[in-house]
Amino acid sequence: MQYAAARGEVWKYYDLGHGFCTNDFWAHCNHRMACARCPFYRPKNATMDQLIEGKANLVRMLEFVKLTEDEQLLVTEGIALHQELIEKLAM
C-alpha cells in the first residue's frame, strides 16, 4: 500500500480549529487570515452545520435588512463563500 505523499496526495494537515490547512508552507503563508478562500483550506466535517446556519443568516439579512450597495455586495460574497465551503465538505 502506497502512502498519500508517494501518490502525490495531501498528507500534512495544520489544524486551524474550524478546518485544516494543507499548505506545507503554512507557517510562512502571507494569506493565513483568509484561509476559507484558499485552495489549501479543508473545512472540518463538524463545521457543516455552522456553515449552513451562517449562510441562512446572511440570506435572511439580504431579505430583511436595509443594506447599502457595498454591504449587499459583502453579504452576497459571504453567501457564495459559505456555499463554496459547503460544497467542499460534500465532496
N, C-alpha and C positions, 0 to 999 in steps of 0.2 A: 504494500500500500504506500503510495506516494504522499508526502506531506504537502500541505497547501502551498508553502513557499516554492517547493520544487515544481509545482503545477502552475506557478505564476499567479496564484490567488492570494487574496488578503490573508495575512496571518497575524498581524500585530494590531492590537486594538488599545487605544487610550480611553479609559473611562472618563467621560465628561459629566457624569451624573444623569443627564437626560438622554444621553446617547454615547456613541463611540466615535473616535477619530481614527481613521485607518492610514493617516499620513505618517510615514516613517520619520518625517522631519517636523512633527507636531511641535516640539519644544522651540523650534525656530520659526514657526509659521507666523507671517505678518497678518493673517486673517483669522486668528483664533476667536475673535469676538463675533464673527459672522459664520459660525460653524454650520448652522442649519441650511445655509445656501451653498455650502461647499460639497463638491462631489465625493470627498473623503468621509463625509459625515454619514453615520448609520444610526438612526434613532433606535432606542430600546423598544422592544415589544410592549413593555409596560407603559410606554408613552402614548400609545394609540388612543386611549380614552381621553387623555388630556388634549390631544390634537383635535379630535372630533369635537370636543366641548369648546375649545378655543375657536375653531372655525365657525361653529354655530353662533358664538357670541359676536364675532366680527360681522357675520351676515346680519344678525339682529341689529347691530349698530348701524349698518348701512340702511336698513329698513326704517328705523325709528328715531335716529338721532340726526339733527341738522348738522351737517358737516361742511366745511369749506371744500373747495376742489382739491386742495393739497391733502386734506385729511381723508377725503374719499379715495384718493389715489393710494395713500398709505394703507388704508384698511383693505382695499382691493388687492394690493400686493401681499398683505398678510394672509388673506384668504387663499390666494394662489400658493403661497409658501406652505401653509398648513396642508392643502390638498396634495402638494408635491411630496411632503413627508409622509402623509397617509398612504399614498401610492407606493412609496419606497418600502414601507412596512408590509404592504400587501404582497410584495414580490416573494 
